[in-house]
């Protein structure tokens, strides 16, 4: 289109602090949002060295943030700009296609309200996990009884019943393992991960969904056959997929009956050049393994989108708001990343899980 906006127009109009950086690491364009956030005049930002304008605590000097050609997302980093005190921000760096060395840098500041809400939520999480440790012991008793009953049923001659009872036994074992993990939820112990083919794990979660909470929803799967193994914990990935599928199925229940038929799509892909900066100065993680869970439901209410992965945040009347929080924790425990996106044009909700590649 002849009247399409230029990159300069887009940068100027963006409500997010945005800087355009050239191959020489000089800032060539910025916007009012950046001037306000950084408390610096445009004349002081334009032409400056980006590494001196945006000083990142515990990152600069150890990681080559400003000389990488890959997309980068750094979360909860401490940033200094000009004479301002340190602020906590999310930093996104995206290369400009067909322009070698040129990048768009966006800085997303966290409000005081978000910080306070996070502290309150963290306190609530500790209390909830203390209660979970007590409940876990009590839940194991009826689980053992359920498993025993399923084993008795499996001795029957009906092959259909036998398959269902094996599913019950497998799920009881998985729940018991999950409870064991919940008892250690407040520890910093990492998940034991190994290179695994993710497709049997995804299929297992899909079969559980189709046999239960998603019986009335069409679930389609589109896999990249060339995808290498991912570095994951198998049980954790099954739990992640079950939670995402359950979240999608419940969202579809809330959609208008006159809308399209409820549908969930599971897709995988290999994403070249995707990396995320790990918290605590642990360096960059390359996350090329992508899993998408897409539904054609109504999406997430606007007022909770920014807090979607926090515990006890939910848009469902009867929900506890723990499913997506657990997804976020398990993905992070595997050095991965999960994000939410709404495609308004397609009227679809997308949850994207990015995982490291499994070597060996």
N, C-alpha and C positions, 0 to 999 in steps of 0.2 A: 504493500500500500504506500502511496506517495506521502501520506501524512502520518506514517508510523513514527512514534517517538524515538529519538536517538538514545543511545546509552547515557549521554549527558542529561537528557530530560528525565530519564528514569531515576538516575542517581539523585538529581535535585528534588524530585517529588517523593522519594522514598521516606517513610516515617521512621526508618531504622537508620542508625548512624552508619554511613557508607563511605568508603574511600576507594578510589581507583588507583592502583599501584602499577608502575611500569617495570620493565626488565631491570632497570638500575635501582630498584627499590625506592624510588622517589614517588611521592604522592602527586598525581596529576589532576585529580578532581575530588571533590567532597561535597557534603551537603550541610544544611542548617542543623539537622539532627546530630551530626558529628560535632559541629562547633559547640552545640549546647552540651552534649554529653562529655566531651573532652575539655570543655571550658577553655577553648582556644579559638582565636580568630582564624578565619579562612586564610588570610594572608600568611599566618604562621604555619598552617598545615600544608598548604600547597607548596611543593618543592622540597619539603622536608623528607628526611630519611625515615621510612616507616618504622624501622627498628628502634629509632630514638623517639618517635612520636608516640608509639604504642609500646610501652615497656612492660613485658610480661614476667612477673615474678616466678622464679624457679623454672623458667622455660628458656628464656634467652641465654645463649652461651652454651647450653647443653644440647639443644635440639635446633636443627636448621629450619626453623619455622618459616622464615622469609625467603628462603632460596629453594623451596620445594615446588615442583610443578604439579603436584598432586592436590586434589581437593582435601581440605582439612577442616575438622570441627573440633574445637577445644571447649570443654564445658567447665564451669565453675573455676575459672582462672582469675588470678589477681592481676589487675592492670593498673599501671600508673601512666598518666598523661599530663604533660606540662607540670604544673605545680600542684595538681589535685592529689588528694589522698587516694590510697589504693581503693579500687572498686571491684566487686565481683561481677564478672561478665561471662557470656558465652561468645566465642569468637568463631566466625566462619570465613574461610578463605576459598574462593572459587576461581580457577583459571578461566580466562575469557577465550572461548573457542576461536581458532584460526588467528590468534594474536599471541605469538610465543612470548612468554615472560610476563604478560599482562594479567593482572588479577583484580577481582573485586573483593574487598574486605568489609565485612559487616560486623558490627559490635552490638550485642544485645545485652543491655544492662538489666540487672535484677532490682526490682523495687524493694523498698523497706518492708512493704506489706508482704511480699513474697518471702523475704528472709524470716519475718516473724512467724508467718504461717508454717514455714519449714521447721522452725524450732519447736513450735507447738506440736506439729505432726510427729516430729522425731520423738518427743516425750511420750505422746500417745502410743507410738509404735512400740517403745520399750515396755510400757505397761501391758499392751496387748500381747507381746511376745512372752512376757512373764506368765500371763494367764494361759497362753498356748502351751507352755511347757507343762503346766498342770493338767490341761485337758488332754494332751497327747497321751499321757499314761492311761487315762480312763478310756480313751477311744480305742486303744489297742485291744482291750478285752472283748468288746462285741465284734471287732474285726476277726479275731481268731475263731469265734463262734460261727460267723458267716462263712469263713473259709472251710471250716469243717463240714458245714451243711452242704456246701457246693461240692465237696469231694464225695459225699455220700450220694448226691444226685448223679454225679458223673459215672457211677457204677451201673446206671441204667443202660438199656439197649438203644434208646433213641439217640441217633447221631446228632440231630439238631440240638437236643438238650445238652448233649455232651460238649458241643462247641460253645454253647452259652456258659456252661459251668466252668469250662477252662478260661473263658474270658473273665468270669467273676473271680476265679482264683488269681489270675494274673493281675487284675485290678486291685484286689485286696493286698497282694504283695507290694504293688506299686504304692498304694496309699500308706502301708506300713513304713515303707522306705521314706516316703515324703514326711511322715510324722517324725521319723528319726531325724530328718534334716531340719524340721521345724524346731526341734528341741535345741538345735545348735544355731538357730536363726540369728541370734545376736552376736555370734562369734565372727571373727574375720577369716576363718579357715576357708581356703579356696576349694571349689569343686574339683574333683579328680576328672580331668578331661583327657581324651585320647582321640586320634583320628578315626572318624566313623563315617560310614555312608548314611547320610541323613534321610534317604528316601524310605527305608523300612520304618524309621522312627516317625516320620510324618504320616505314613500310611497307617501305622498303628493308632495314632491319635485320631485320624480321620475315621477309621473303622469304629472306634469307641464313640465318636460323635454321632455317626450315622445310626449306631445301634441304640442311642439314648437321646440326648438332649437336642440333636439336630435331625431327628427322624423325618421331619416334614420339610427339610431344606435340601435343595440340590447342592451337593458339594462336588465341584470339578477340580481336577488336578492337572497342571501343565508344568512339566519338569524339563529342565535343561539336562539332556542326557550326558553332556560332557563335564558336568560339575564334579570337581574333585572332592575328596573327603574333607569334612570340616573338623576342627578341633573342638569337641563338645563333650559334655556329660550326657549320655543317652537318656537316662531317666529324666534329667532336667529338661532336655529338649522336648520329650514327650509331654511333660507337664506344661511347658510353655505353649505348645501347639494346642493342647486341650483347652487351656485357659483362653487363648485367642479365638478358637473356634466357638467356645461357649459364649464369649463376649459378643461375637458376631451373630450367633443364633438368637441370643436374647435381644439384640438390637433389632433384628428382623421381625420379632414378635411385635415390637412397638411401632412398626411402620404402618402406613395407611393400607387398609385391605384392598383399596382400589388401585394400588400401585403395582409395579411389576412383580412377577413371581419371585419369592425369596431365593437368593442365590449366594453361595459362598465360593470363591475361587482361591485355590492355593497355587502359587506360582514360585518358581525358583529361577535364579539367574546368577551369572558371574559378573561382578561389577569391577572393572579395571580401575585402579587408581584411587579407590575409596579407602581412606584411613581416618582414624579418630585418635585424638590425643588422650592417653590414659590419665586418670587422676593421680595425684601424689607424685608427680614427676617421674612416672614409669615409662615415659617415651611414647612413641606412636605405635598404634596397632593397625595393621593392614586387615581390612574386613571385606574381602571380595565375595563371600558367600551370602547371597541374599535370598530370604524367604518372605513372600508376601501372602498375607491373609486379607482378602478383599470381599466386602459384602455390599449389597445394594440397599442397605437400610438407611434410616434417616440421619445417621451421623451422631456426633457428640454435641451436647449443648454448649453454646459458646462460653458460658461462664465457668466451665470446668476444663476447657481444652488445655490451658496452661498448667493444670495440676493433675492431669489425667493419670499419671503413674504414681501419684502420692497415695499412701494408704488412706482408707476411709473416704475417698472421693469417688462418687458414683452418680450417674444420672438415672439409675433404676430405683423404683420405689422400694423394692424388697432386697436391694443389693447391699453388700457390706463394704464394697470398694477395696477388696483385697486381691482380686484376681490379677489386675493389671500391675499392681504394686509387686506382686510375686513374680510376674513375668519380667518386670524391669530388673529386679534383684538377681534372678537366675541368669538372665542374659548378661548382666554386668559381671556376675561371678565367673562367666566363661570368657571374659574380656571382649564381649560383644556389645551391641548397641541396638535398642529398639526405638522406633519413632512412629508417630501418628501423622497421617495426612488425609485431608478430605478433598476429593476431586469433585467439585460442584458441577462441572460440565457433564461428567459421566454419572453423577449422583451415586458415588461410591465412597466407602470408607476403607482406608488402606492402613494396615499395620505392617511395618517393614522391620524384619529382624536381620541384622548384619552380624556375621560370625567370622572368626579367623579361619584360615585354611589349615588343614591337618597335614603335617609333613610326615612322611614315612610310610 
